Amino acid sequence: MNIIVCIKQVPDTTEIRMDPVTNTLVRSGVPSVINPFDRHALEAAVSLRDKYGGTVTAVTMGPPQAAEALRESYALGADRMALINDVRFSGSDTYATSYILAESIKLIGRFDLIICGKQAIDGDTAQVGPALAEQLGIPQLTYVRKIELSGGRIRVERELDDCYEAAEAPLPVLLTVVKSINDPRLPNVVRKLRANRMEPDIISGGDIADLDPNRIGLAGSPTKVFRTFAPVRARNTVMIDGSQADAAVKRLLSEFDGKKIAI
Amino acid sequence: MSRYGFYLGMDADQKDIVSMVKQFAEKELDPIIGEYDEKGEFPMKAHRAWGEMGLWGIDVPEEYGGLGMSALTRYLVFEELAKHDAGFAVSNGAFSFGLTAILLSGTEEQKLAACGRVLSGEGISMAITEPQSGSDVSGTKTTAAKTDGGYILNGVKCFITNASLCSACVVLAVTDPEARYHGMSFFLVEKDFPGVSVGKHEDKMGIRLSDTADFVMEDVFVPDDHLVGTEGEGFSNAMKVLSIKRPVSVAGAVGIAQRALDLAVDYAKTREFKGVPIGRLEGVQFMLADIEMRVQAARSMAVYGAQMTDAGADIGTLGNSLKAFGTEICFEAVNTALQVFGGYGYSREYPMEKLLRDIRIYSIFEGTNQIQRQVIAKMLLA
């Protein structure tokens, strides 16, 4: 089985610091980790590989330091590392990222399964996995908490808000996984030291034939992030006299309107 | 967490290794320490996780399939581990005590077999201490009488780390009573040899996650090929093993003291006296600085010792000094940190009292600090 795991290097949340002037995340000097959901994706892939044979390729799109996250993936059991890196890719939103990932994965070769974490803890959109499946034209099964394989088909349990749903699909398919799927192993020291002496395969824009410049970077990003800020929490209690029911309801509804809350 | 509370010269590999040890400890040790400290039990599950990370091979040379880590890197591993639990660090290190003895003087076959056992997590411990002779090794009463094809061993060893856990033990026994220090030999005694039994598990004050028990031998037949080194070499080999392990075992004391410092600093920032954090009071500031100085000094000595060991130097009195002085100032550091914590330092619901219970053993085992002083003076005056 050839399994591709998409990972992202994110800031370590235990060390979050906000710049008080710009109100944005301070990224310099903050340690980076593999996105926690992606560790579960990697564990799922490596467990399947251990059971059925094959290769696990860890793939990430990011700046050169993202190679460290790939080395961590190698220490966690991945067989191959691929870094998608090009200065022209920076500024990409989830749509542009999914396009670039899809084109890169086509270069990496034939695959049976792509496993992603549910979402990244910095962006929190949960869009890249599903968008990638669409770009590749393959089915997707999201919020997976259990995986079973048999006869070229995959059977999963999805963790939804109020129930578990059993679903199945033929391979190839893309999965996004939730935390309850497994308990990720600890990294192997021998593998990490070996990985420290390895470089990942690099995929840059020039490697992708017919790369559409209008679909990458800022130009290819329909969404733009204006500002990231921690909301100021203020308590503002409005007391409404409930003895006159009609008046009270009208008052309540006008309060909602004023705060632009739709019911 | 202190910004200078670790060895400042780590290379990329060492940083990775320490980070992985930290991940391991946060996942496998931190959640269970309270329970296992209460019970006084070694966590086998954590030991297996350590093996899955590939870390059973720390003390095994590369040519025998191990990680072949330098003494300095091993120091870093054990300091980090001891910041979480020193007891686990002690037992963890003791899985390869017997290996060190065999690597020093064993045959090639013995070395290969011993390395295999350590790499599989079985481990080989070492037994020197007896009920009537701790510091007085010349008073060893365990005998090894020569017989056809081997030796018959009789005796009791006590306070043996990992006696219950390891599959075998390298035992110091008297082969020639007349020759005193030159009449002792090392034997690899399998736990399943008839006549071998493990006695009561010690209910200790501290390092309670480590396994400590008696190792008893009653008419145990040990074949010739289980003699480690030559007859009469046992005592000097035992001293060499302790000397080699010294900088790395002091890592435990430094780890405990560093943790105590970090806890005391956090407490000093939040605990108030007359509306002001006690960390603003000069008396407390001086106490914290005293702790920091001692931890820095102990670490510096141990790291220097580890570096010189790696360089192949004979560290002589440096080894004894870093053990005796380093462990004593670490004890002072933890004791002072507990004082900063006040009443909460005395309560078992807070982490400080365990650190004091854990650190106390370091001036005693692996050669008491009194013996260290004797050895230092002897070397100076030789």
Interface residues (C-beta under 8 A of the other chain):
Chain A: A75 R185 L186 P187 N188 V189 V190 R191 K192 L193 N196
Chain B: A12 D13 D16 I17 M20 Q23 F24 K27 E28 A49 E52 M53 G54 L55 G57 L67
